[in-house]
Amino acid sequence: MAKNLPHWPKTPPRCQKPRSVLQETMEDIDKNGDGFIDLEEYIGDMYSHDGDTDEPEWVKTEREQFVEFRDKNRDGKMDKEETKDWILPSDYDHAEAEARHLVYESDQNKVRTAPPFFLGG
């Protein structure tokens, strides 16, 4: 009777652990597969030179951000912990930021008062 049972995968696809935001970011940006994000990979994810000789000012600022703040141990690359601090900063409250954004966008006269539906009315 056991011969007639269908072959089931050990872990059905829908039950497999989803990739984390950190894992996805590392896989997307780490082009050379060394497990780190170096300065060129970091910039290359946001900007392509396409033959331009001069970089826009925002790219220069991002280079400075990488060196000054992202690469905390100053080894020229971001490891998983540094990447996590970049994409999921501990001092940033996503729910509060979204709430502020929603109130701002819904405040038609920009007086910064909450509409009645936010106040339970």
NORGI-V364889 format. One record per backbone hydrogen bond with DSSP energy under -0.5 kcal/mol. NH is the residue of the N-H (numbers start at 1). CO is the residue of the C=O. If there is no record, write none. Layout:
NH,CO + NH,CO
This chain:
4,1 + 5,2 + 8,6 + 15,12 + 16,12 + 16,13 + 24,20 + 25,21 + 26,22 + 27,23 + 28,24 + 29,25 + 30,26 + 31,29 + 33,30 + 37,78 + 38,36 + 39,76 + 42,38 + 43,39 + 44,40 + 45,41 + 46,43 + 47,43 + 52,49 + 59,56 + 60,56 + 61,57 + 62,58 + 63,59 + 64,60 + 65,61 + 66,62 + 67,63 + 68,64 + 69,65 + 70,65 + 71,66 + 72,70 + 74,71 + 78,37 + 79,77 + 83,79 + 84,80 + 85,81 + 86,82 + 87,83 + 88,84 + 92,89 + 93,91 + 94,92 + 97,93 + 98,94 + 99,95 + 100,96 + 101,97 + 102,98 + 103,99 + 104,100 + 105,101 + 106,102 + 107,103 + 107,104 + 108,106 + 110,107 + 118,115 + 119,115 + 119,116 + 121,116
